[in-house]
């Protein structure tokens, strides 16, 4: 807990929960975090995002849109994690799982363009190796 990076993330997450509480239904708006964060921060450290993909999505979009997004992620997980003997498909499954776990502690796809391209790659992968 005393390590600066860990303490900083906990403070960011606490700030995020406060933002979500205050903007529960509509969120703060996509890409508005840096403008709203100073009113909620616990320290003087600047931050560009919440270091948690799921909390960031809920804070920016609110629980209605964020909830729909979480359902879509769950649907993707359900579809993609059907057992397969294809090594490439298993690599895609493993990569997605690692990404989703890492997203609990960081927001690696803060740029929406990168997220868009990831979705295109996943869609192409699902077309190439359809689940039956």
C-alpha positions as CSV (number, residue, x, y, z in Angstrom):
1,X,0.0,0.0,0.0
2,X,2.9,2.4,0.6
3,X,4.3,1.9,-2.9
4,X,3.6,5.2,-4.8
5,X,2.1,3.4,-7.9
6,X,-0.3,1.3,-5.7
7,X,-1.4,4.2,-3.5
8,X,-1.9,6.3,-6.6
9,X,-4.2,3.7,-8.3
10,X,-6.2,3.3,-5.1
11,X,-6.7,7.1,-4.9
12,X,-7.6,7.2,-8.6
13,X,-10.2,4.4,-8.1
14,X,-11.7,6.2,-5.1
15,X,-11.9,9.4,-7.2
16,X,-13.6,7.3,-9.9
17,X,-16.2,5.9,-7.6
18,X,-17.0,9.4,-6.3
19,X,-17.4,10.6,-9.9
20,X,-19.6,7.7,-10.7
21,X,-21.7,8.4,-7.6
22,X,-22.2,12.0,-8.7
23,X,-22.9,11.2,-12.3
24,X,-24.4,7.8,-12.0
25,X,-26.8,7.7,-15.0
26,X,-25.2,9.9,-17.6
27,X,-21.5,9.7,-16.7
28,X,-19.1,12.6,-17.0
29,X,-18.8,12.2,-20.8
30,X,-16.4,10.3,-22.9
31,X,-12.9,11.9,-22.9
32,X,-13.9,14.4,-20.2
33,X,-11.9,12.6,-17.4
34,X,-9.0,15.0,-17.4
35,X,-11.3,18.0,-17.0
36,X,-13.4,16.6,-14.2
37,X,-10.7,14.7,-12.3
38,X,-9.2,17.8,-10.5
39,X,-12.4,18.3,-8.6
40,X,-12.3,14.7,-7.3
41,X,-8.6,13.9,-6.9
42,X,-7.1,13.0,-3.5
43,X,-3.6,14.1,-4.3
44,X,-1.9,16.7,-6.5
45,X,-0.7,14.0,-8.9
46,X,-2.2,14.5,-12.4
47,X,-4.0,11.7,-14.1
48,X,-5.1,11.0,-17.7
49,X,-7.3,8.1,-16.8
50,X,-8.4,5.8,-14.0
51,X,-6.1,2.8,-14.6
52,X,-9.2,0.5,-14.8
53,X,-11.0,0.0,-18.1
54,X,-14.3,-1.0,-16.4
55,X,-14.5,1.8,-13.9
56,X,-13.3,4.3,-16.6
57,X,-16.2,3.1,-18.9
58,X,-18.8,3.4,-16.2
59,X,-17.5,6.9,-15.1
60,X,-17.5,8.3,-18.6
61,X,-20.7,6.7,-19.9
62,X,-22.8,6.2,-16.8
63,X,-24.4,2.9,-15.6
64,X,-26.9,2.6,-18.4
65,X,-24.5,2.8,-21.3
66,X,-21.7,1.3,-19.3
67,X,-24.0,-1.6,-18.3
68,X,-24.8,-2.3,-22.0
69,X,-21.1,-2.3,-22.7
70,X,-20.4,-4.7,-19.9
71,X,-23.2,-7.0,-21.3
72,X,-21.5,-6.8,-24.7
73,X,-18.1,-7.7,-23.2
74,X,-19.8,-10.6,-21.4
75,X,-21.4,-11.8,-24.7
76,X,-18.0,-11.7,-26.4
77,X,-16.5,-13.7,-23.6
78,X,-19.2,-16.3,-23.8
79,X,-18.8,-16.6,-27.5
80,X,-15.0,-16.6,-27.7
81,X,-14.3,-19.0,-24.8
82,X,-16.0,-22.0,-26.4
83,X,-13.3,-24.8,-26.3
84,X,-11.4,-25.2,-29.5
85,X,-8.5,-27.3,-30.6
86,X,-7.3,-24.7,-33.1
87,X,-4.0,-23.3,-31.8
88,X,-4.6,-19.8,-33.3
89,X,-8.1,-19.6,-31.9
90,X,-6.7,-20.6,-28.5
91,X,-4.0,-17.9,-28.8
92,X,-6.8,-15.3,-29.5
93,X,-8.7,-16.6,-26.4
94,X,-5.6,-16.4,-24.2
95,X,-4.8,-12.9,-25.4
96,X,-8.3,-11.6,-24.8
97,X,-8.3,-13.1,-21.3
98,X,-5.0,-11.6,-20.4
99,X,-6.1,-8.2,-21.8
100,X,-9.4,-8.3,-19.8
101,X,-7.5,-9.2,-16.6
102,X,-4.9,-6.5,-17.2
103,X,-7.7,-4.0,-17.7
104,X,-8.6,-4.3,-14.0
105,X,-5.4,-2.4,-13.3
106,X,-4.8,-0.2,-16.3
107,X,-6.5,1.5,-19.2
108,X,-4.2,0.4,-22.1
109,X,-6.7,1.3,-24.8
110,X,-7.4,4.9,-23.6
111,X,-7.3,5.9,-27.3
112,X,-10.6,4.9,-28.7
113,X,-9.0,4.4,-32.2
114,X,-6.9,1.6,-30.7
115,X,-10.0,0.0,-29.2
116,X,-11.8,0.2,-32.5
117,X,-9.0,-1.6,-34.3
118,X,-8.9,-4.3,-31.7
119,X,-12.6,-4.8,-32.3
120,X,-12.0,-5.1,-36.0
121,X,-9.2,-7.6,-35.5
122,X,-11.4,-9.7,-33.1
123,X,-14.3,-9.6,-35.6
124,X,-12.0,-10.7,-38.4
125,X,-10.7,-13.5,-36.2
126,X,-14.2,-14.6,-35.4
127,X,-15.0,-14.7,-39.1
128,X,-11.9,-16.7,-39.9
129,X,-12.6,-19.2,-37.1
130,X,-16.3,-19.2,-36.5
131,X,-17.7,-20.7,-33.4
132,X,-20.0,-23.6,-34.1
